[in-house]
């Protein structure tokens, strides 16, 4: 990415964002939480903020925590923050998570702080995990590597 300018990244991010399709069950859940008065919805992702922040166009109530690129002289110079695994927990401070929607075992540090865990499979099916062990086993069955 080091040879790309901020503007090139912005254009590529927008083009990529326009190709993303969201699973209807996941969007239905999110929209329900957006309608609740005291509900706070966070997305914590290892994806770069340049394209994931575009979600705010459609969901202004959404809080997004993402990886950050570092720029020097308007060109990508490296990664400012890699929002992955344990790094995601830092973003939440000491707060407990009411409901975690995840598609990856790399979110185990977040799962350990969650009252409820819901696993999203590649086809958009949402499975409520009753325990942390069930979440771990479900992730391993979907992606055994």
C-alpha positions in Angstrom: 0.0 0.0 0.0 3.0 2.3 0.5 2.9 3.6 -3.0 -0.7 4.8 -2.9 -1.9 8.3 -2.1 -4.7 9.0 0.3 -6.9 9.9 -2.7 -6.2 6.6 -4.4 -7.0 4.7 -1.2 -10.3 6.7 -0.9 -11.3 5.9 -4.5 -10.4 2.2 -4.1 -12.3 2.1 -0.8 -15.4 3.5 -2.2 -15.3 1.1 -5.2 -14.8 -1.8 -2.8 -17.5 -0.6 -0.5 -20.1 -0.5 -3.3 -19.5 -4.3 -3.9 -20.2 -5.4 -0.4 -23.5 -7.2 0.1 -24.8 -7.6 3.6 -26.8 -10.5 4.8 -30.4 -9.6 5.4 -30.6 -11.3 8.8 -27.6 -9.4 10.1 -29.0 -6.1 8.8 -32.4 -6.9 10.4 -30.7 -7.4 13.8 -28.7 -4.2 13.4 -31.7 -2.1 12.4 -33.6 -3.4 15.4 -30.8 -2.3 17.7 -30.6 1.1 16.0 -34.3 1.7 16.8 -33.8 1.0 20.5 -33.4 4.3 22.4 -30.4 3.4 24.6 -28.8 0.9 22.2 -25.2 1.4 21.1 -23.9 -0.6 18.1 -20.2 -1.0 17.6 -18.3 -2.6 14.7 -14.8 -3.6 15.6 -12.9 -4.9 12.6 -9.3 -5.5 11.4 -10.3 -3.9 8.1 -9.0 -0.4 7.4 -11.1 2.6 8.4 -10.9 4.0 4.9 -13.6 1.7 3.6 -15.4 0.5 6.7 -16.1 4.1 7.8 -18.3 4.3 4.8 -20.9 2.3 6.7 -21.7 5.5 8.5 -23.3 6.8 5.3 -26.0 4.2 5.8 -26.0 3.8 9.5 -25.1 7.1 11.2 -25.7 5.7 14.8 -22.9 3.1 14.2 -19.6 3.3 16.2 -16.7 1.9 14.2 -13.3 0.7 15.5 -11.0 -0.3 12.7 -7.4 -0.6 11.7 -5.7 2.7 10.7 -3.3 3.5 8.0 -0.5 5.9 8.7 0.2 8.6 6.1 3.3 10.6 5.4 3.4 13.2 2.6 -0.1 12.1 1.6 1.1 8.5 0.9 0.6 5.4 2.9 3.6 4.9 5.2 2.4 2.0 7.2 -0.1 0.8 9.7 -1.0 3.2 12.6 -3.2 0.7 14.4 -3.8 -3.0 13.6 -7.2 -3.6 15.2 -6.9 -7.4 15.5 -7.5 -9.9 18.4 -6.3 -8.4 21.7 -6.0 -4.9 20.2 -9.8 -4.9 19.8 -10.2 -5.3 23.5 -8.2 -2.1 24.1 -10.7 -0.2 22.1 -13.5 -1.2 24.5 -11.6 -0.4 27.6 -13.0 -2.2 30.6 -16.6 -2.3 29.2 -18.5 -5.5 29.0 -20.2 -6.3 25.7 -23.9 -7.2 25.8 -24.1 -9.0 22.5 -21.2 -9.8 20.3 -21.8 -10.7 16.6 -18.7 -12.2 15.1 -17.5 -14.4 12.3 -14.1 -15.3 13.6 -12.2 -17.0 16.4 -9.8 -14.1 16.4 -12.5 -12.3 18.3 -12.1 -14.6 21.2 -10.7 -11.8 23.4 -14.0 -9.9 22.8 -16.1 -13.0 23.3 -14.6 -13.4 26.7 -16.1 -10.0 27.7 -19.5 -10.7 26.2 -22.7 -11.7 27.9 -24.0 -13.2 24.7 -22.1 -14.4 21.5 -23.7 -14.8 18.1 -21.7 -16.4 15.4 -22.3 -15.2 11.8 -21.5 -17.8 9.2 -20.4 -17.0 5.6 -24.0 -17.5 4.4 -25.3 -15.0 6.9 -26.8 -17.5 9.3 -26.7 -16.3 12.9 -26.1 -18.9 15.6 -26.4 -18.0 19.3 -23.7 -19.7 21.3 -24.7 -20.7 24.8 -21.2 -20.8 26.2 -17.7 -19.6 25.3 -16.7 -23.2 24.7 -19.6 -23.6 22.2 -18.3 -20.5 20.4 -14.8 -21.8 20.2 -16.0 -25.2 18.9 -18.4 -23.6 16.4 -15.5 -21.5 15.0 -13.2 -24.5 14.7 -15.9 -26.5 13.0 -16.5 -23.7 10.4 -12.8 -23.0 9.9 -10.6 -25.8 11.3 -7.3 -24.0 10.5 
